[in-house]
Amino acid sequence: MLSLFLKSLLGTLAVLLIALLSKSKSFFIAGLVPLFPTFALIAHYLVGTERTLADLRVTALFGLYSLLPYAAYLLAVYWLSYRFELVATLSLATLVWGGCAALLLLTWLRFAPVTA
C-alpha cells in the first residue's frame, strides 16, 4: 500500500512541476518533465527483480523503440497545431501515437528478440 502511495505521490509532483513550469518564462521545460524515467525506473526494477537480466535488456530495448510513437506524437502536435485548434490537435496527435504504438507492438511481437 505504501509503494502505491509513493507512486501516486511521484505522479502528483510531476503534474505540479509541469503546471508550474508551464506558467514560467521557461515554459518549454514542461515538455521535459514527463520524460523523467519515473515509471521506467519502476518497470525496470520490477522486471529486474522478478525476471532475468536478459528480460531486463529486452525491456530496455523495447523502451528505446517506444520513443518512436512518442516522436510521432510530438511531430503531429507540432504540425497539426498550425492547422487545427488545441483539442483537435491533441486528439489527432493521440490517434497518431496510438497507431504508431499499435504498429510497434505488432512489429515487436513478430520480430522481437526471444528470451528463455
QUIVEN-V882599 format. One record per pair of residues at least 24 apart in sequence whose ideal C-beta (glycine too) atoms are under 8 Angstrom apart, sorted by the first residue. I is the first residue (numbers start at 1). J is the second residue. D is the distance in Angstrom with one decimal. If there is no record, write none. Layout:
I_J_D, I_J_D
This chain:
7_42_6.7, 10_38_5.2, 11_38_7.6, 14_38_6.7, 52_115_6.7, 52_116_7.6, 54_115_4.6, 54_116_7.3, 55_115_5.2, 58_112_7.2, 58_113_5.6, 58_115_5.6, 61_113_7.0, 62_108_6.4, 62_112_7.6, 65_104_6.0, 65_108_6.9, 66_101_7.6, 66_104_6.7, 68_100_6.3, 68_104_6.3, 69_97_5.0, 69_100_3.7, 69_101_4.4, 69_104_5.9, 70_97_7.0, 72_96_5.3, 72_97_6.4, 72_100_4.4, 73_97_4.0, 73_100_7.6
